[in-house]
């Protein structure tokens, strides 16, 4: 599931940029920021409480 900068995070976790794999940690309900390199699309999420990923 892809996520984009500016959307609200459904769950707390680490989002990984689809273009450069930089990690951004976001808390549930917070707006997803751009990655440190300015990209806006995230292709993977990990370390969400309650999920084994």
C-alpha positions in Angstrom: 0.0 0.0 0.0 1.5 3.3 -1.0 1.3 6.4 1.2 2.0 10.0 0.3 3.3 13.0 2.1 0.5 15.1 3.4 -1.8 12.2 4.2 -2.6 11.3 7.8 -1.0 8.1 9.1 -3.4 5.4 9.8 -1.0 3.7 12.3 2.2 4.6 14.1 5.2 3.2 12.2 8.2 3.6 9.9 7.5 4.7 6.4 10.2 3.9 3.7 10.5 6.2 0.7 9.6 4.5 -2.6 12.4 6.3 -4.4 15.4 6.3 -2.1 14.4 4.0 0.9 14.9 6.7 3.5 13.0 6.1 6.7 10.4 8.5 8.2 8.8 7.7 11.6 5.2 8.8 11.9 2.7 8.5 14.8 -0.9 7.6 14.2 -3.0 10.6 13.1 0.1 12.8 12.3 0.6 14.1 8.8 3.2 12.1 6.8 6.1 14.4 6.0 8.3 14.3 2.9 11.3 12.0 3.1 14.7 13.8 4.1 15.5 13.9 0.3 12.2 15.6 -0.6 10.3 12.7 -2.1 6.6 12.3 -1.4 5.7 8.6 -2.0 6.3 5.8 0.5 6.1 2.2 -0.7 6.6 0.3 2.6 5.7 0.5 6.3 7.3 -1.4 9.1 7.3 -1.5 12.9 3.6 -0.9 13.3 2.3 -1.9 16.7 0.2 -5.1 16.4 1.7 -6.1 13.1 4.6 -8.6 12.7 6.6 -6.7 10.1 
